[in-house]
């Protein structure tokens, strides 16, 4: 989709005004099915006003105190054709010191435009978040995904059976009969000297011809696991000595774990993010609760103040202080993700209600979380070194779903050069995923899911 520059006349700015204009440091676009984020980073805070226009749908943003420059023109090429929300971008000098950005939209959106003060490696940020006007039902998505997989498997079997039946029913001509007789009479070819003769495996039992529809009873029996790859988008997480980003490696591990768990017909996995975009901590908890998850597993690969720190850890929630100084340090670091990633505080209508919801975690939830953590920790210990031999506890905000057993897994210290190399290795990732899946399976073997899905679809 081509982007077109608006045909606004470029007005010369007075030297004094131009000298005081803000400088664009970077422009970034983070497309995702959940929402698309556009970030404009500058050396000083930008003053922006925005409005929606219809026929066709578009978002118009006027930025005061800014001159059109190469940094903003970069935005034209950063929007990809497969972006779910943005069809194209136009940028022009609307007035002296006022730049207008027009985002042509593929669908109606509920935009959020806000600023973030400098934090971590970032300077001032102007953020444009494009959310859908109607949020998808994540539990219904899981059910449809499961039905589609079952139907595809059944169709594959039907195609194979249909081909076999077609061969049996096909009328045989005299020529084909003679050819078949010749083939049957011919001796089998001799294998080359030294060749290994393999016996073909027995045919597998065919699946049912038509996959049954997802009934409420089957939905009730479905095990839903929320996998939460930490960080993402504007928040890279920890960065290893060679530049490996935590957000990338935990997303790769999370996807592999999802695929392994989804191979079980009774399990469906909901990922809090399946691409490189930012998800606030509270939103991760809300996503797990919306699908009425039976478990929540947050995956991380943190850094420490010294590169010598090594080993995996598993954490559960604590409402009465951390189990160690390191656990408290980890929790404080992870809980700062919202500040770095960039949360629109104005979008939270009632922050007091949100905090109250996140503080309803029960002792039963923590007890189950410790059981889950123990099983997972025992399996991870077979893959590599453990940082602590027992499940630790701290006030991690992402573990505060009051009705979902939740753990946070620190797979390794990415700040350690040896462990960073392991995290980059696909085989080590596979071993880690197998350990996580085995730990989860052992937990369910001893603690079957209690609650059915609480609502019909």
C-alpha positions as CSV (number, residue, x, y, z in Angstrom):
1,X,0.0,0.0,0.0
2,X,1.6,3.2,-1.1
3,X,1.9,6.1,1.2
4,X,1.3,9.6,-0.2
5,X,2.7,12.8,1.2
6,X,0.0,15.4,1.8
7,X,0.2,18.3,-0.7
8,X,0.5,21.0,2.0
9,X,2.7,23.9,1.1
10,X,6.0,23.7,3.0
11,X,6.3,27.1,4.6
12,X,9.7,28.5,5.5
13,X,10.2,28.9,9.2
14,X,12.0,31.9,10.8
15,X,15.5,31.0,12.0
16,X,14.6,31.7,15.6
17,X,11.6,29.4,15.5
18,X,13.4,26.7,13.6
19,X,16.1,26.6,16.2
20,X,13.6,26.0,19.0
21,X,11.7,23.2,17.1
22,X,11.8,19.7,18.6
23,X,14.1,17.1,17.0
24,X,12.8,13.7,16.1
25,X,15.0,10.9,17.4
26,X,13.2,7.9,16.1
27,X,9.9,6.7,14.7
28,X,8.7,3.1,15.4
29,X,5.7,1.1,14.3
30,X,4.6,-2.0,16.2
31,X,1.8,-3.9,14.3
32,X,-0.2,-6.7,16.0
33,X,-3.6,-8.2,15.9
34,X,-4.4,-6.8,19.3
35,X,-3.5,-3.2,18.4
36,X,-1.0,-1.2,16.4
37,X,1.3,1.3,18.2
38,X,3.2,4.2,16.5
39,X,5.9,5.9,18.6
40,X,7.5,9.2,17.8
41,X,10.5,9.8,20.0
42,X,11.9,13.3,20.3
43,X,14.3,15.4,22.3
44,X,11.5,17.3,24.0
45,X,7.9,16.7,24.8
46,X,5.5,17.1,21.8
47,X,2.1,18.8,22.0
48,X,-0.3,16.8,19.9
49,X,-4.0,17.1,19.1
50,X,-5.9,14.4,17.3
51,X,-9.4,13.7,15.8
52,X,-11.1,11.0,13.8
53,X,-12.4,11.5,10.3
54,X,-14.8,9.2,8.4
55,X,-15.5,8.2,4.8
56,X,-12.8,6.8,4.6
57,X,-11.8,6.2,8.2
58,X,-8.6,8.0,9.2
59,X,-6.9,9.4,12.3
60,X,-5.5,13.0,12.0
61,X,-2.8,14.2,14.4
62,X,-1.5,17.7,14.5
63,X,1.9,18.1,16.3
64,X,2.8,21.6,17.4
65,X,6.3,22.9,17.7
66,X,7.7,20.6,15.0
67,X,9.1,21.0,11.5
68,X,8.8,18.4,8.8
69,X,12.1,16.5,8.5
70,X,13.6,13.2,7.4
71,X,12.8,11.6,10.7
72,X,9.1,12.0,10.3
73,X,9.2,11.1,6.6
74,X,10.7,7.7,7.7
75,X,7.2,6.9,9.0
76,X,5.9,6.6,5.5
77,X,8.1,3.5,4.9
78,X,7.6,1.9,8.3
79,X,4.0,0.8,7.8
80,X,3.8,-2.7,6.3
81,X,1.1,-3.9,3.9
82,X,-0.1,-6.5,6.4
83,X,-0.6,-4.0,9.3
84,X,-4.1,-4.9,10.6
85,X,-5.1,-1.3,11.2
86,X,-3.1,1.2,9.0
87,X,-3.5,1.3,5.3
88,X,-1.1,4.2,4.7
89,X,0.4,7.3,6.2
90,X,0.6,10.9,4.9
91,X,2.7,13.6,6.5
92,X,2.8,17.3,5.7
93,X,3.6,20.8,7.1
94,X,0.0,21.9,7.9
95,X,1.0,25.3,9.3
96,X,4.3,26.9,10.3
97,X,5.6,24.7,13.2
98,X,2.6,22.3,12.9
99,X,3.1,18.9,11.3
100,X,0.0,16.9,10.4
101,X,0.1,13.1,10.3
102,X,-2.8,11.3,8.7
103,X,-3.2,7.6,9.3
104,X,-5.5,6.0,6.7
105,X,-7.2,3.1,8.4
106,X,-8.3,-0.3,7.3
107,X,-11.1,-0.4,10.0
108,X,-12.6,1.8,12.6
109,X,-10.4,2.2,15.7
110,X,-10.6,3.5,19.2
111,X,-7.4,5.6,19.2
112,X,-5.3,6.6,22.3
113,X,-2.8,9.4,21.9
114,X,-0.6,10.2,24.8
115,X,2.9,11.2,25.8
116,X,5.6,9.4,28.0
117,X,8.4,11.2,29.8
118,X,12.0,10.1,29.3
119,X,12.8,6.7,31.0
120,X,15.5,4.1,30.6
121,X,17.1,4.6,27.1
122,X,14.1,6.5,25.8
123,X,13.7,10.3,25.4
124,X,10.2,11.9,25.2
125,X,7.7,9.7,23.4
126,X,4.4,10.6,21.6
127,X,2.4,7.3,21.4
128,X,-0.5,6.6,19.0
129,X,-2.3,3.4,19.9
130,X,-4.9,2.0,17.5
131,X,-7.2,-0.4,19.2
132,X,-10.2,-2.1,17.6
133,X,-13.6,-0.7,18.4
134,X,-14.8,-4.2,19.3
135,X,-12.5,-6.5,21.2
136,X,-12.4,-10.1,20.1
137,X,-13.6,-12.9,22.4
138,X,-10.3,-14.8,23.2
139,X,-12.1,-17.9,24.5
140,X,-14.2,-18.2,21.4
141,X,-11.0,-17.8,19.4
142,X,-9.5,-20.8,21.2
143,X,-12.6,-22.9,20.6
144,X,-12.7,-22.1,16.9
145,X,-9.0,-22.8,16.6
146,X,-9.5,-26.2,18.2
147,X,-12.4,-27.0,15.9
148,X,-10.5,-25.9,12.8
149,X,-7.6,-28.2,13.8
150,X,-9.9,-31.2,14.4
151,X,-11.7,-30.5,11.1
152,X,-8.5,-30.3,9.2
153,X,-7.3,-33.6,10.6
154,X,-10.6,-35.3,9.8
155,X,-10.5,-33.9,6.3
156,X,-7.0,-35.2,5.7
157,X,-8.2,-38.7,6.7
158,X,-11.3,-38.3,4.4
159,X,-9.1,-37.3,1.5
160,X,-6.9,-40.4,2.0
161,X,-9.9,-42.7,2.3
162,X,-11.5,-41.2,-0.7
163,X,-8.4,-41.8,-2.8
164,X,-8.3,-45.4,-1.6
165,X,-12.0,-46.0,-2.4
166,X,-11.5,-44.4,-5.8
167,X,-8.8,-46.8,-6.6
168,X,-10.9,-49.8,-5.5
169,X,-14.0,-48.7,-7.4
170,X,-12.2,-47.7,-10.6
171,X,-13.2,-50.1,-13.4
172,X,-10.3,-52.1,-14.7
173,X,-9.6,-52.3,-18.4
174,X,-8.0,-55.3,-20.2
175,X,-4.7,-53.3,-20.5
176,X,-4.7,-52.3,-16.9
177,X,-5.6,-55.9,-15.8
178,X,-2.6,-57.3,-17.8
179,X,-0.3,-54.6,-16.3
180,X,-1.5,-55.5,-12.8
181,X,-0.9,-59.2,-13.5
182,X,2.6,-58.6,-14.8
183,X,3.4,-56.5,-11.7
184,X,2.1,-59.1,-9.4
185,X,4.0,-61.9,-11.1
186,X,7.3,-60.0,-11.2
187,X,9.7,-60.8,-8.4
188,X,10.5,-58.0,-6.0
189,X,13.6,-56.0,-6.8
190,X,16.7,-57.0,-4.9
191,X,18.1,-54.4,-2.5
192,X,21.7,-53.3,-3.0
193,X,24.4,-55.1,-1.1
194,X,24.6,-53.9,2.5
195,X,21.3,-52.0,2.3
196,X,19.2,-51.9,5.4
197,X,15.7,-53.2,5.0
198,X,13.1,-51.3,6.9
199,X,9.6,-52.7,7.8
200,X,6.9,-50.2,7.1
201,X,4.9,-49.1,10.1
202,X,1.4,-50.5,10.6
203,X,-1.4,-48.2,9.4
204,X,-2.7,-45.8,12.0
205,X,-6.3,-46.0,13.2
206,X,-8.3,-43.5,11.1
207,X,-9.9,-40.6,12.8
208,X,-13.7,-40.1,12.9
209,X,-15.0,-39.0,9.5
210,X,-16.3,-35.7,10.8
211,X,-14.9,-33.8,13.8
212,X,-17.7,-33.2,16.3
213,X,-18.7,-29.6,17.0
214,X,-17.5,-28.0,20.3
215,X,-20.3,-28.5,22.8
216,X,-20.6,-26.7,26.1
217,X,-19.6,-30.0,27.9
218,X,-16.4,-30.3,25.8
219,X,-15.7,-26.6,26.5
220,X,-16.0,-27.4,30.2
221,X,-13.5,-30.1,29.9
222,X,-11.0,-28.0,27.9
223,X,-7.8,-27.1,29.8
224,X,-6.8,-23.5,29.0
225,X,-3.2,-22.4,29.7
226,X,-2.1,-18.8,29.5
227,X,1.5,-18.5,28.3
228,X,3.0,-15.0,28.9
229,X,6.2,-14.1,27.1
230,X,7.6,-11.2,29.1
231,X,8.2,-7.7,27.8
232,X,7.8,-6.9,24.0
233,X,7.5,-3.9,21.7
234,X,8.9,-0.7,23.3
235,X,10.1,-2.8,26.3
236,X,13.0,-5.0,25.2
237,X,13.6,-6.5,28.7
238,X,17.1,-7.5,29.6
239,X,19.8,-7.5,26.9
240,X,22.7,-10.0,26.8
241,X,26.4,-9.2,26.2
242,X,26.1,-10.0,22.5
243,X,22.9,-8.1,22.1
244,X,20.3,-10.9,22.5
245,X,17.0,-9.3,23.7
246,X,14.9,-11.0,26.4
247,X,11.7,-10.1,24.6
248,X,12.8,-12.1,21.5
249,X,14.1,-15.2,23.2
250,X,11.1,-15.6,25.6
251,X,8.7,-15.2,22.6
252,X,10.5,-18.0,20.8
253,X,10.3,-20.2,23.8
254,X,6.7,-19.3,24.4
255,X,5.7,-20.2,20.9
256,X,7.4,-23.6,21.1
257,X,5.7,-24.3,24.4
258,X,2.3,-23.4,22.9
259,X,2.8,-25.8,20.0
260,X,3.9,-28.6,22.3
261,X,1.0,-28.1,24.7
262,X,-1.6,-27.7,21.9
263,X,-0.6,-31.2,20.6
264,X,-2.7,-32.5,23.5
265,X,-6.4,-32.5,22.2
266,X,-7.6,-31.5,25.7
267,X,-5.4,-28.4,25.9
268,X,-5.6,-25.0,24.3
269,X,-3.0,-22.2,24.9
270,X,-3.7,-18.5,25.0
271,X,-0.6,-16.3,24.5
272,X,-0.7,-12.9,26.0
273,X,1.4,-11.8,23.0
274,X,2.3,-13.8,19.9
275,X,4.4,-11.1,18.2
276,X,6.7,-8.2,19.1
277,X,4.3,-5.8,20.8
278,X,3.9,-4.4,24.3
279,X,1.3,-5.7,26.7
280,X,0.8,-3.9,30.1
281,X,1.1,-6.1,33.2
282,X,-2.5,-5.6,34.2
283,X,-3.7,-6.5,30.6
284,X,-1.7,-9.8,30.8
285,X,-3.7,-10.7,33.9
286,X,-7.0,-9.6,32.4
287,X,-6.3,-11.7,29.3
288,X,-5.8,-14.8,31.4
289,X,-9.0,-14.2,33.3
290,X,-11.0,-13.6,30.1
291,X,-10.3,-17.1,28.9
292,X,-10.8,-18.5,32.4
293,X,-7.3,-20.0,32.3
294,X,-6.5,-23.0,34.5
295,X,-2.8,-21.9,34.6
296,X,-0.7,-18.8,33.9
297,X,3.0,-19.2,33.1
298,X,5.1,-16.0,32.6
299,X,8.4,-16.6,30.8
300,X,11.5,-14.4,31.3
301,X,15.3,-14.4,31.0
302,X,16.5,-11.6,33.3
303,X,19.8,-9.9,33.9
304,X,21.6,-9.2,37.2
305,X,24.1,-6.6,38.3
306,X,26.9,-9.1,37.8
307,X,27.5,-11.3,34.8
308,X,28.4,-14.2,37.1
309,X,24.8,-14.8,38.1
310,X,23.4,-17.9,36.5
311,X,20.7,-20.6,36.8
312,X,16.9,-20.8,36.4
313,X,14.4,-19.7,39.0
314,X,10.7,-20.1,39.5
315,X,8.6,-17.6,41.4
316,X,5.1,-17.5,42.8
317,X,3.2,-14.6,44.3
318,X,3.8,-13.3,47.8
319,X,1.4,-10.9,49.5
320,X,3.6,-10.5,52.6
321,X,7.1,-9.7,51.3
322,X,9.7,-11.4,49.2
323,X,11.4,-14.6,50.1
324,X,14.8,-13.1,49.5
325,X,16.5,-9.8,48.6
326,X,17.1,-11.1,45.1
327,X,13.4,-12.1,44.7
328,X,12.4,-8.6,45.7
329,X,14.9,-7.1,43.3
330,X,13.6,-9.2,40.5
331,X,10.0,-8.3,41.2
332,X,10.7,-4.6,41.3
333,X,12.5,-4.8,38.0
334,X,9.8,-6.8,36.3
335,X,7.1,-4.5,37.8
336,X,8.8,-1.5,36.1
337,X,7.9,-2.9,32.7
338,X,4.9,-0.7,32.3
339,X,6.9,2.4,32.8
340,X,9.4,1.4,30.1
341,X,6.9,-0.2,27.7
342,X,4.6,2.8,28.0
343,X,1.1,2.7,29.5
344,X,-1.6,5.3,28.9
345,X,-2.5,6.1,32.5
346,X,-5.5,8.2,31.3
347,X,-7.1,5.1,29.8
348,X,-7.5,3.5,33.2
349,X,-10.9,4.9,34.2
350,X,-10.7,3.8,37.9
351,X,-7.2,3.0,39.0
352,X,-8.4,2.2,42.5
353,X,-10.8,-0.5,41.2
354,X,-8.0,-2.0,39.1
355,X,-5.6,-2.1,42.1
356,X,-8.3,-3.7,44.2
357,X,-9.0,-6.4,41.6
358,X,-5.3,-7.2,41.4
359,X,-5.0,-7.5,45.2
360,X,-7.7,-10.1,45.6
361,X,-5.3,-13.0,45.2
362,X,-6.2,-15.7,47.6
363,X,-4.1,-18.0,49.8
364,X,-5.5,-20.9,47.8
365,X,-4.3,-19.4,44.5
366,X,-0.8,-19.0,46.0
367,X,-0.8,-22.5,47.4
368,X,-1.6,-24.0,44.0
369,X,1.0,-21.7,42.4
370,X,3.6,-23.1,44.7
371,X,2.6,-26.7,43.7
372,X,2.9,-25.8,40.0
373,X,6.2,-24.0,40.6
374,X,7.6,-27.0,42.4
375,X,6.8,-29.4,39.5
376,X,8.2,-27.0,36.9
377,X,11.4,-26.3,38.9
378,X,12.0,-30.0,39.4
379,X,12.0,-30.5,35.6
380,X,14.0,-27.4,34.7
381,X,16.7,-28.6,37.1
382,X,17.2,-31.6,34.8
383,X,18.0,-29.3,31.9
384,X,20.5,-26.9,33.5
385,X,21.7,-25.2,36.7
386,X,19.2,-23.8,39.2
387,X,19.7,-20.4,40.8
388,X,17.6,-21.5,43.7
389,X,16.5,-25.0,44.6
390,X,13.1,-24.0,45.9
391,X,10.2,-21.8,44.5
392,X,10.7,-18.2,45.6
393,X,8.0,-15.6,46.2
394,X,7.7,-11.9,45.6
395,X,5.1,-9.3,44.7
396,X,5.1,-9.8,40.9
397,X,2.2,-7.7,39.5
398,X,1.8,-10.2,36.6
399,X,1.0,-13.1,39.0
400,X,-2.0,-11.4,40.6
401,X,-4.9,-13.1,38.9
402,X,-6.9,-14.0,42.0
403,X,-8.4,-17.2,40.6
404,X,-5.5,-18.6,38.4
405,X,-2.5,-20.5,39.7
406,X,0.4,-18.4,38.3
407,X,4.2,-18.7,38.2
408,X,7.0,-16.7,36.7
409,X,9.9,-18.7,35.2
410,X,13.3,-17.0,34.9
411,X,14.7,-19.4,32.3
412,X,18.3,-18.2,32.7
413,X,20.4,-15.0,33.3
414,X,20.7,-13.5,29.9
415,X,23.4,-11.3,31.3
416,X,25.7,-14.3,31.7
417,X,27.6,-14.9,28.4
418,X,27.4,-18.7,28.7
419,X,23.7,-18.7,29.5
420,X,23.0,-16.2,26.8
421,X,24.6,-18.6,24.3
422,X,22.3,-21.4,25.6
423,X,19.2,-19.3,25.3
424,X,20.1,-18.6,21.7
425,X,20.5,-22.3,20.9
426,X,17.3,-23.9,19.5
427,X,18.1,-27.3,20.9
428,X,18.4,-25.8,24.4
429,X,15.1,-24.0,23.9
430,X,13.6,-27.4,23.0
431,X,14.9,-29.0,26.1
432,X,13.6,-26.2,28.2
433,X,10.2,-26.4,26.6
434,X,10.0,-30.1,27.2
435,X,10.8,-29.5,30.9
436,X,8.2,-26.8,31.2
437,X,5.5,-29.0,29.5
438,X,6.4,-32.0,31.7
439,X,6.2,-30.0,34.8
440,X,2.8,-28.7,33.8
441,X,1.6,-32.2,33.0
442,X,2.8,-33.5,36.4
443,X,1.0,-30.7,38.1
444,X,-2.3,-31.6,36.4
445,X,-1.8,-35.3,37.1
446,X,-1.9,-34.4,40.8
447,X,-4.2,-31.4,40.7
448,X,-6.9,-31.8,38.0
449,X,-8.6,-28.5,36.9
450,X,-11.5,-27.9,39.2
451,X,-13.7,-25.2,37.6
452,X,-15.5,-25.6,34.3
453,X,-15.7,-22.6,31.9
454,X,-18.1,-20.2,33.6
455,X,-20.1,-19.2,30.6
456,X,-21.6,-20.5,27.4
457,X,-20.3,-19.2,24.1
